[in-house]
Amino acid sequence: MTFGRESIDLPEDRGCLQWVLGVPLALIYLPAVYICVLLLVAEPIAPGDQRTRDDAHAMGAVALCISFAGLLLSLLPVYRRTMNRWWYAVPLVLATLAYFAATAL
């Protein structure tokens, strides 16, 4: 007698589980989005304003770390089974935007 493994992921439960798992990801990505917006609107006061450039590089590093943490969270098995693949694009886009916005100053 063979006992097959029952699937715990029922199709009707997947939508609710996506919302439950999507909230922590959204809460992680929210500060990264805010930092990216700040980086996009930041402008140095003078051509030699090194302090603003240093702050922009630090904010870019923080946004990269937040994006990396969200990517690591979305690589957990429960997230890989439940969430759509576009959730992997969010940290990659945020990290790319933070990197280029921080280096553009």
C-alpha positions as CSV (number, residue, x, y, z in Angstrom):
1,M,0.0,0.0,0.0
2,T,1.5,3.3,-1.1
3,F,0.7,6.5,0.7
4,G,0.9,9.4,-1.6
5,R,1.9,12.8,-0.3
6,E,-1.1,15.1,0.0
7,S,-0.6,18.6,-1.2
8,I,-1.1,21.2,1.4
9,D,-1.3,24.0,-1.2
10,L,-4.9,24.0,-2.3
11,P,-5.7,26.2,-5.3
12,E,-8.5,28.0,-3.4
13,D,-6.1,28.8,-0.5
14,R,-3.3,30.1,-2.6
15,G,-4.8,33.6,-3.1
16,C,-5.1,34.2,0.7
17,L,-1.7,32.8,1.3
18,Q,-0.3,35.2,-1.3
19,W,-1.7,38.1,0.5
20,V,-0.4,36.9,3.8
21,L,3.1,36.4,2.4
22,G,3.0,39.5,0.3
23,V,2.5,41.9,3.2
24,P,6.0,41.3,4.8
25,L,7.6,41.6,1.4
26,A,5.8,44.9,0.7
27,L,6.8,46.2,4.2
28,I,10.4,45.3,3.4
29,Y,10.3,47.0,0.0
30,L,8.5,50.2,1.2
31,P,11.6,51.8,2.8
32,A,13.7,50.8,-0.2
33,V,11.2,52.6,-2.5
34,Y,11.3,55.6,-0.3
35,I,15.1,55.7,-0.3
36,C,15.1,55.4,-4.1
37,V,12.7,58.3,-4.4
38,L,14.9,60.4,-2.2
39,L,18.0,59.5,-4.3
40,L,16.2,60.5,-7.5
41,V,15.2,63.9,-6.2
42,A,18.5,64.6,-4.4
43,E,20.8,67.2,-5.9
44,P,24.1,68.5,-4.7
45,I,24.0,72.2,-3.6
46,A,27.4,73.0,-5.1
47,P,29.7,71.2,-7.5
48,G,32.0,70.3,-4.7
49,D,29.3,69.2,-2.3
50,Q,30.9,66.0,-1.1
51,R,28.7,65.5,1.9
52,T,25.6,65.1,-0.2
53,R,27.4,62.6,-2.4
54,D,28.5,60.6,0.6
55,D,25.0,60.6,2.0
56,A,23.7,59.4,-1.4
57,H,26.2,56.6,-1.5
58,A,25.2,55.5,2.0
59,M,21.5,55.7,1.2
60,G,22.2,53.6,-1.9
61,A,24.0,51.0,0.1
62,V,21.1,50.8,2.6
63,A,18.6,50.4,-0.3
64,L,20.8,47.7,-1.7
65,C,20.9,45.8,1.6
66,I,17.1,46.1,2.0
67,S,16.5,44.8,-1.5
68,F,18.9,41.9,-0.8
69,A,17.1,41.1,2.4
70,G,13.8,41.0,0.5
71,L,15.3,38.8,-2.2
72,L,16.6,36.4,0.4
73,L,13.1,36.3,2.1
74,S,11.4,35.6,-1.3
75,L,13.8,32.7,-1.9
76,L,12.4,30.7,1.1
77,P,10.6,27.6,-0.1
78,V,7.1,28.8,1.1
79,Y,7.5,32.0,-0.9
80,R,8.8,30.1,-4.0
81,R,5.8,27.8,-4.0
82,T,3.2,30.5,-3.4
83,M,4.3,33.8,-4.8
84,N,4.5,34.7,-8.5
85,R,7.8,35.1,-10.2
86,W,7.4,38.9,-10.6
87,W,8.2,39.2,-6.9
88,Y,11.8,38.5,-7.8
89,A,11.8,41.5,-10.1
90,V,11.0,44.0,-7.4
91,P,14.3,43.7,-5.5
92,L,16.3,43.6,-8.7
93,V,14.7,46.8,-10.0
94,L,15.0,48.6,-6.7
95,A,18.7,47.6,-6.3
96,T,19.4,48.7,-9.9
97,L,17.6,52.0,-9.4
98,A,19.4,52.6,-6.0
99,Y,22.8,51.8,-7.5
100,F,22.5,54.0,-10.5
101,A,20.8,56.9,-8.6
102,A,23.5,56.8,-6.0
103,T,26.4,56.8,-8.5
104,A,24.8,59.5,-10.7
105,L,25.4,62.2,-8.1
